[in-house]
Amino acid sequence: MTISKKQLKANRENAKKSTGPKTSQGIDASTKHNQVHGLYTDKFVGRRSKNHR
């Protein structure tokens, strides 16, 4: 499904206004999104520890 040029322009203009969470509660909730959504992935992609070789 494609969107119209008018809708695409509106989406891009709205995206420019997005600044992310401003409150400490919003920031905390936002940082946990990847943990929640990561539970539904097929692969685990984690960070390497300092001791990993």
C-alpha positions, -999 to +999 in steps of 0.1 A: +000+000+000+015+034-010+006+067+004-001+099-015+026+126-020+004+149+002+004+124+030+041+117+027+048+155+030+025+157+060+043+128+077+077+144+071+066+177+085+051+161+116+083+140+121+103+173+122+082+184+152+089+151+172+113+157+201+109+125+221+100+122+257+105+152+280+096+140+315+117+116+335+089+091+335+086+093+297+123+089+293+124+058+316+095+042+297+111+049+264+144+033+273+126+001+283+108-003+249+137-022+234+137-046+264+100-054+259+100-056+222+133-076+223+114-105+239+096-111+206+127-114+184+141-146+168+177-137+174+195-122+204+218-094+195+237-083+226+266-062+235+300-078+239+314-077+274+348-064+281+361-099+287+348-112+254+375-123+229 
